[in-house]
Amino acid sequence: MHNVGAAFRSADAFGIDEILLSGYSPTPPRPEIAKTAIGAQKHVKWQQVEYPQKYLGTLKENNYRLVGMEQMTDSILLPDYTIPKEKDICLVFGNEVTGLDEDIIPYVDDFVEIPQYGHKHSLNVSVTVGVTLYSFLIKYW
């Protein structure tokens, strides 16, 4: 729940339009989310998506570029990723232990990963959201 709250807080800070939550991600209103979000959950639109594959398919039909934050053999390092200016973007984050669900992967247009130089090569999902949003903000400027 704290990861979801932190994602709301980062989304608000970077002016994100909407958060889509799926799977077993908790949704507001929850005190644990509110504690970390510090009210951001009241300012960022959100919805729970029961069938994310269907929703992602609809986004693709509406000219969205789906960018999955995932370590894959063909992932592009975040500093090297060029944001397509002609499309809206939906960033897709997976479970911080298991990553993106296998049934989501076919919908993703680009796989991007945050370069990591330590031993674990793993970040908390809320940290990944913040790092990614900041990097995309810099690229849009």
N, C-alpha and C positions, 0 to 999 in steps of 0.2 A: 504494500500500500504506500510505503514511503517513496518507492520508485515512481509510482504513478503521480503522487503529489509533486515530486521534484520535476517530472516531465511537464506537468501543468505550469509550474513556476517558470521553467525555461521557455516553454512555448509562449507564455505571456511576455517574458522579457524580450523575445526576438520577434514578436508580432505575428505569430503563427495563427492561421485562420481557424483551424479545427484539429482536434485530436480524435482519432478513431481507436477505440479499445475493443479487443476481441479476446476469445479464449477465456481463460480464468482470471484475466486482469480485473482487479476490483474497480468499481466505478463510484463517483460521488453520489450522494453525500455520505461520507464516512469520516469520522473524526481523525483517523490516522492519515487520510489523504489531505484533509484540511490543515492538519498540523504542519506538514511539509510544504504544501502549496501556498500557505499563508494567504488564502483568499483568491489566488489566481484561478482556481477552478470555477469561480463565479464570472470570470471575464473571458475565458477561452471556451468557445463552443466545443462540445464533445458529443459523441454518440457511441453506443455499444453496437458493434456489428456482429451479428450472429454467424453470418456466412462470409468471412473476409474474401474468399476467392471470388464470389459473385460481385462483391463491392469493388474489388480491385479490377475485375473485368470491366465493370461500368466506368471506372475512372479511365482505363485505357481507351475505351470507346469515346470518351470525352477529351481525348488528346493529352492526358496526363502522362508524364514520364515517371515510372516507378523505380525508385532508387532504394535498393536493399542494403542496409548496413550490415555486412556479413563478410567473414573471412572465407573466401573461396579461392580456388586455384587461379581464377582469372579476375580476381578483384582488382580494382583500380585504387591506388593509394589516395586518400582524401585530398592531400595537397595537389595531386596531379589530375583530379577530376575536373572536367570542364562542364559547367552547368549549361544545359541547353536553354537558351533564352526564349525560344519559340513555344515552349510548353510549360504548363504548370507542373509542379513536382509534388509527388507524395513520397515522403521518406517512410521506409518500412523498417521497423525494429523488431527483432525477435526476442525470444527468451534468452536471458543472459547466460544460461547454462547450455541449452540445446540449440540456440540460434533460431533462424527462420524455419518454420514448419516446411516439410518437404512439399506439401500441396500448395504452398505460397510461391515457391521458387520459380515455377514456370511463368508467373505473371511479372516477375521483376525484369526490368529493362537493363539496369546497370547494377553491378555489385561493387560496393565501395567499402574500404576498410580504413580504420585509423591506424597509421603506422605505430608500432609499439616496439620498444627496444629492451625491455626488461625480460624477465624469465617467464612470466605467466601468460602474456599475450591475451589478456582478458580484462575487460573493463566492466564495471557495474553499468547496467543499461541506462540508468539516469545520467551517469557521467557521459556515456556515449551520445545520448540525446543532446546534452549541453555542448560538447565538443563539436558535434556535427552541425548544430544550428549556428554556432559561432563561425565555423569555417564557411558555411554557405552564406552567411551575412557578409563576410569579407569578400567572397567571390562575387556577390551581387553588387557590391559598391564599386 
